[in-house]
Amino acid sequence: MSLNYEVQGRGDSIILIHGLFGSLDNLNCLARYLSKFYQVISIDLANHGKSKHCDECTHSSMALDVVALLDELKLVEVSVIGHSMGGKVAMELSSICPDRIKSLVVIDIAPIAYDNRHTHIFRALSLIDLRELKNRQDAEIVLLQAGIDAQTSSFLLKNLIYVDGGYKWRCNFPSIEKSYADLLDGPKSNVQFLGPVIFVKGGLSDYILPEHEPVIKRLYPKAVIEVMDDVGHWVHAEKPAALNKLINSFFNQSYSSKGC
């Protein structure tokens, strides 16, 4: 089954990949901007958004789904932008099919293993009984009472939809939780990607730290790290105009260096 995707614009192709619990809508501001210059393909990863639900939800399985989509769309070479978990999927793509990746943008994630950051979210979500749920406000109350902050609760509830007289989740939370250890893990391959790469760090975020730079440089020798001040992990939501400008400038430089 194909991944759900949307296409905007014309020109060289760029794949946009969202983060954990997200969907293609999350990066829509970036997609709309870049579509002025490129063909932008925004995707829902497996078990997210409107894409297929399946048992496996690892970086490798999701990257292979993206490769299948590239084949379906007959795209020989693309640039890839990924935020958070989507950044890890993007890095996995650069490892398994480097000849098909023109350049890489990784937003606020590093190629390392992370500590568990989401157990409390899985626990809170499990407290919501969809069979008894009467409205979205009741679901929000459950999350807030479980200690989930208002911003995160609002983000998670974008996955709650009303269909055929009842509520259901777009995200396949059980499958995601089952694969969560893999999602926390770092890259399993030491294959270098020699193309242009930019890592965009939120200045207030702890996802990319100085001690991560050696592994970034080892796996991505041409990588540059750009820090966006006064923003946290949700760089694209907090400073969309600045991020749009930074990424477009990176593409202009990397494409020009290849004679495009």
C-alpha positions in Angstrom: 0.0 0.0 0.0 1.3 3.4 -1.0 2.0 6.1 1.6 -0.4 9.0 1.7 1.3 12.0 0.2 0.6 15.5 -1.3 2.5 17.2 -4.1 2.9 21.0 -4.5 4.9 23.0 -7.0 7.2 22.0 -9.9 10.9 21.5 -10.4 13.5 19.4 -8.6 11.9 17.1 -6.0 12.0 17.5 -2.3 10.6 15.0 0.2 9.2 16.3 3.5 9.1 13.9 6.5 7.3 14.7 9.7 8.2 13.7 13.3 6.7 11.2 15.8 2.9 11.3 16.2 2.8 13.9 13.4 1.5 14.0 9.8 2.3 15.8 6.6 0.3 18.9 7.7 3.0 19.6 10.3 5.5 20.9 7.8 2.9 22.5 5.5 4.3 26.1 6.0 7.7 24.9 4.8 6.0 23.0 1.9 4.1 26.0 0.7 7.2 28.1 0.7 9.5 25.7 -1.0 6.8 24.8 -3.6 7.4 28.2 -5.2 10.8 26.9 -6.4 10.6 23.1 -6.2 8.3 20.1 -6.4 7.5 19.3 -2.8 6.2 15.9 -1.8 4.9 15.8 1.8 4.3 12.3 3.1 2.5 10.6 6.0 4.8 7.9 7.4 3.4 4.5 8.0 1.2 4.4 11.2 0.8 8.1 11.0 -1.7 10.5 9.3 -3.7 8.8 6.5 -1.0 6.2 5.7 -1.2 2.4 6.3 -1.3 0.9 9.7 1.1 -2.0 10.1 3.0 -4.0 12.8 6.4 -2.6 12.1 7.3 1.1 12.7 11.1 1.3 12.6 13.4 3.8 10.9 14.4 1.1 8.4 10.8 0.0 7.6 9.7 3.6 7.2 12.7 4.5 5.0 12.0 1.5 2.8 8.4 2.7 2.4 9.7 6.1 1.2 12.0 4.3 -1.3 8.9 2.4 -2.6 7.1 5.8 -3.0 10.1 7.1 -4.9 9.9 4.1 -7.3 6.1 4.6 -7.6 6.6 8.3 -8.5 9.6 7.4 -10.8 11.9 9.8 -8.9 15.5 9.0 -9.5 17.0 11.6 -7.2 15.5 13.8 -4.5 16.5 16.1 -1.6 15.0 15.1 1.8 13.9 17.2 4.7 13.1 15.5 8.0 12.1 16.8 11.4 12.9 14.8 14.6 12.0 11.2 13.9 11.5 12.2 10.3 15.1 13.4 10.4 16.2 9.9 11.4 14.2 8.4 8.6 15.9 10.8 6.2 19.3 9.8 7.5 18.4 6.2 7.1 17.5 6.9 3.5 20.9 8.5 2.9 22.4 5.3 4.2 20.4 2.7 2.2 20.2 4.6 -1.1 22.8 7.4 -1.1 22.8 7.6 -4.9 19.2 8.7 -4.9 19.6 11.5 -2.3 20.8 14.8 -3.7 21.0 16.7 -0.3 19.7 16.3 3.2 18.1 18.7 5.7 17.9 17.3 9.3 15.8 19.4 11.7 16.7 19.2 15.4 17.8 15.5 15.7 21.2 13.8 15.7 22.3 10.4 14.5 22.5 9.0 18.1 20.5 7.0 20.6 18.2 9.0 22.8 16.8 8.4 26.3 13.1 7.5 26.7 11.1 10.7 26.3 7.6 9.6 25.5 6.6 6.8 28.0 4.3 9.3 29.9 2.6 10.1 26.6 1.9 6.5 25.7 0.5 6.0 29.3 -1.7 9.1 29.0 -3.1 8.1 25.6 -4.0 4.7 27.0 -6.3 6.3 29.5 -8.5 7.7 26.8 -11.4 5.2 26.2 -12.6 5.9 22.7 -15.7 3.8 23.2 -16.9 6.2 26.0 -15.5 9.4 24.5 -18.2 12.0 23.8 -16.1 15.0 22.6 -12.5 16.2 22.1 -12.6 18.3 25.2 -13.0 15.2 27.4 -9.9 13.7 25.7 -8.0 16.8 26.4 -9.0 16.8 30.0 -7.7 13.2 30.3 -4.3 14.2 28.8 -4.0 17.4 31.0 -4.9 15.5 34.1 -2.2 12.9 33.2 0.4 15.6 33.2 0.7 16.3 29.4 1.1 20.0 28.8 -1.4 22.0 26.8 0.7 22.4 23.7 1.6 18.7 23.5 -2.0 17.7 24.2 -3.2 19.9 21.3 -0.6 18.3 19.0 -1.6 14.8 20.0 -5.3 15.5 19.6 -4.8 16.4 15.9 -4.8 12.6 15.5 -8.3 12.2 17.0 -10.9 12.1 14.3 -14.7 11.5 14.3 -15.8 8.8 11.9 -19.1 6.9 11.6 -20.5 8.1 14.9 -17.4 7.6 17.0 -13.8 8.6 17.6 -10.7 6.9 16.4 -7.0 7.6 16.3 -5.2 8.3 13.0 -1.9 7.3 14.6 -1.4 3.6 15.3 -0.1 4.2 18.8 0.2 0.5 19.8 2.5 -0.2 16.8 4.6 2.9 17.4 5.0 2.0 21.1 6.0 -1.6 20.1 8.8 -0.1 17.9 9.7 2.7 20.3 13.1 1.2 21.3 14.1 1.2 17.7 12.9 4.8 17.2 15.1 5.9 20.1 18.1 4.1 18.7 20.9 5.6 16.7 21.9 4.6 13.1 22.8 0.9 12.7 25.0 1.6 9.7 28.3 3.4 9.6 28.0 4.2 5.9 29.0 7.8 5.1 26.8 10.1 3.1 29.0 12.4 1.1 26.4 14.8 -0.3 25.5 18.3 1.1 23.8 18.1 4.6 22.6 20.7 7.0 21.6 20.0 10.6 19.3 22.7 11.9 19.4 23.0 15.7 16.8 24.8 17.9 18.9 26.9 20.2 16.8 26.1 23.2 16.6 22.4 22.4 18.8 19.6 23.8 18.3 17.2 20.8 21.6 18.3 19.2 24.4 19.0 21.6 28.2 19.8 21.1 29.1 16.2 22.0 27.0 15.0 19.1 29.1 16.9 16.5 31.9 14.2 16.1 29.4 11.5 15.1 27.6 14.0 12.7 30.9 14.9 11.1 31.9 11.2 10.8 28.8 10.1 9.1 28.2 13.3 7.1 31.6 14.8 6.3 30.1 17.8 4.4 27.6 18.6 7.2 27.1 22.1 8.5 25.2 22.7 11.8 23.1 25.9 11.9 21.7 27.1 15.2 18.4 29.0 15.3 18.3 31.1 18.4 15.4 31.4 20.8 13.5 28.3 19.5 13.0 24.9 20.9 12.5 21.5 19.2 9.5 22.7 17.1 11.7 25.0 14.9 9.3 25.0 11.9 6.4 26.1 14.1 8.2 28.7 16.2 10.2 30.5 13.5 8.8 29.3 10.1 9.9 32.3 8.0 13.5 32.1 9.3 13.6 28.3 8.7 12.2 28.7 5.2 14.9 31.2 4.3 17.7 29.1 5.8 16.7 25.9 4.0 16.1 27.6 0.7 19.5 29.2 0.9 21.0 25.8 1.6 19.3 24.3 -1.4 20.5 27.2 -3.6 24.1 26.6 -2.6 24.0 22.8 -2.8 22.2 22.7 -6.1 24.6 25.4 -7.6 27.6 23.4 -6.4 26.3 20.5 -8.5 25.8 22.7 -11.6 22.1 22.7 -11.3 
